[in-house]
């Protein structure tokens, strides 16, 4: 393995963890902001952080099931899709990881993805369009890329990133609904009792942050993490197949 490749791995991993930390901080800020505006008090803020962490963990635990069900993926029959199974097993051996579960998505568009929270719960899915349109070498390159995601723990990292972004989007949506249906009155009461618009101003700033800025920032962070891991997966796939072309 070349020095440049090792440097790429180190740089991408460092960048990924920094971005993940930023995602968690953003989620904490969103939950605390919503709790303070809707309920108020330190206890509510702490409870909101615990709730958001639980939501993220639940999404993380069920990520593979959600991804496979949403795409209507079906377990690949070992006889009907023998080539796909062989390539997945071959690349798993090259990567030094357990063979992941193999799925097929009935879709004419050529595509594939890896999912799961760890090596023991990993899965690779390929569309029928991909299987039909690519020869063995081309399909091996795609499978190697997805296997690299599994070996490099990208499936775990991206699962956490998606779950975090999903939690922020869910909280923002609930916050907007509370505002729309008039469920937030604590801020108005404080504003009236104080005789000034300070609390109302804080509520407006909180609304802009939670509903507009935070979901946008979460999407950008997730995209940055994905871009970092995709480059590393391409380089790792070359290592697995030993066919740079």
N, C-alpha and C positions, 0 to 999 in steps of 0.2 A: 504494500500500500504506500503510495507516494506521500511525501511530506505535505504537498499542497492539499491532497485529499484529507489528511488528518487535520490540517488547519481549517479546512472547510467544515468538517464535522464539529470541531471544537467551537468555531465561531457561530455556526447555526444553533448548536445546543445552548450556548450562552445567550444568544439573542432570543431563543424560544422561551427560556425560563424567565428572562426579564419581561417578556411580553405577557407570560402567564401571570406573573406577580402583579403586573399592571392591571390585568383583567380582574383579578381578585380584589384589588384595591378599589377599582371602579365599582364593582358589585357592592362592596361594603359601603362606599359613599352613597350609592343610590338607595340602599335599604335604610341607612341611617337618616338620609334626607327625607324619605317618605315617612318614616316613623315619627320624626320630629314635627313634621308639618301636620300629619293626620292625628297623632295622639299626643306627642310631646313627652319629654322626660327621658332620662338615661335608661331606665328599665325597658322602655319601648324600643329604644335604639338597639340595645343588646339583644332583645328578643327578635328584632328584625334581622340582625346579622346571623343569628342562629337559624332562623327560618330560611334565609337565602342560602346558607351553607347546606342545609338539609335538602333544599330543592335542587341545588347543583349536584349533590351526592346521588340523589335519586335518579337524575338524568344520566349521570355517569354510569350507574349500575345497570340501567336498562338501555344503554345506548345501542348495543348491537341488535336487540330485539326491535327497537324503534326503527332503526335504519333498514333492516331487512323487511319488516312489515310495510313500511312506507313505500318501498319499491316493489312489493309483492314478489320478493325473491323466493324461489323454491329450491330445496336441496337438489344438487346435481346428481342425476342417476349415474352410478359408476360405469354402467355398460354404455348408455347412450352418450355420455360425455367423458369417455375414457381418456381422450387426449387432454382435456382440461384437468382432470384428476392427476394424470401423470405429470403434467407441467407443474402443478401446484406442489406435488410431492417432491419433484426434482428440485425446485427452487427452495422448498423448506429445508431440504437436506443441505443445500449449498449455503443457506443462511444460518443453519444450526439451530432451527426453532422447530417446535412441534408442527405437524401438518395442520393448518387451519381447516375449519369447515368450508365446504365448497358449495356455492349457490349459483343458480342461473336465474336471470331476469328475462322474461319474454318481452323483448323490446328490439326492434330492428336497428336502432341507433347503436353504434359501437361505443361501449363504455364498460368500465369496471371500477370497483372500489373495494377497499379493505375496511373492516370495522371491528369493534370489540374493545374491551377495557384492558386486556392484558393478553399474554401469549396463550394462556389456557382457554380464553374465550374469544379468540380471533376467528374471523371469517373473511373469505374472499368471494366476491360475487362478480360475475361477468354476464353481459347481455348476450342474447342469442345472435344479435347482429355482429358483435365483436367476434364470437366464435366462428361464425360463417364466413366473415369477410377477410380474416387474417390467416396467413399460413402459419406453420408451426413456429418458425423463428420469430415472426412478428408477435404472435401470441405469447411466446416465452418472454419477450421484452416487456410486455404489459404486465404479465404475472410477476416478473422479477421486480418491477417498480412497486407493485402492491405489496409484495413480500418484504421489500425494503422498508415500507411504512411500518409493517408489523415488527420487524427486527429492530428498527430504530426507535421503537415505542411511540411512533407518530400517532398510532390509533388511540393510545391513551392520552397523549397530549392534545390531539384535536378533539377528542371526546370531551375533555375538561373544558377546552376553549368554547366548543359549541354549547355545552351545558351552561357555562357561565353567561355567554351571550344570550342564550334562551331565557335564563332566569332574569336577566336585566330587561329583556323585552316583555316578559310576563309581568314583572313589577310595574314597568312603565304603563302597560295596558290597563292594569288594575287601578293604578293611580289616576289615569285619565278618566276611567269610568266613574271613580269616586267623585272626581271634580264635576263631571258632566251631569251626574244624577244628584249632585248636591250633598254628597255624603261627607264632605269635609267642612266642618264648621268651627273647629278648634281655633284655626288661624284667625277667623273673622271675630270670634269672641275676644281673643286676646287683643286684636286690633282696636275693637270698640272700647274695651276696658282701659287700654293704655291711652286712648285719646289721640292716637297718631296712626300713620299708615306703615309703620315699620314692619309689623308682622305680615301685613298684606304684601309688602315689597319682598320680604323673604319668601313668602309663598309663591310669588310670581317667578322669582329667580329659581326656586326649587323646582317649579313646574318646567321651566325651560331646560334645566339641567336633566331632570329625570325623563321627560317625555321626548325631548329633541336631541340634546347633546350626548347623553349617556348611551342610547342605542346606537347612534352613529359611531361613537368612539369604540363601542364593543365590536361592531361589524368591522371597523378598520383594524382593530387588534387581531381579530380572528383571521382576517385576510393576510395580515403580516405574518402571523404564525404559519398559516398554510403555505405561503410563498417560500418561507425559510425551509420548511420540511420537504416541499416538492423538489427543490434543487438538490437537497441531500439524498432524496429517494432516487433521483435520476443517476447520481454518481454511484450510489450503492448498487443499483441495478446493473451497472457496467461491471462492478466487482463480482456480482453473483453469476452473470451470464458469461463473462469474459469475452464478450463480443461488443466492443464499443460502437460499431456501426449499427 
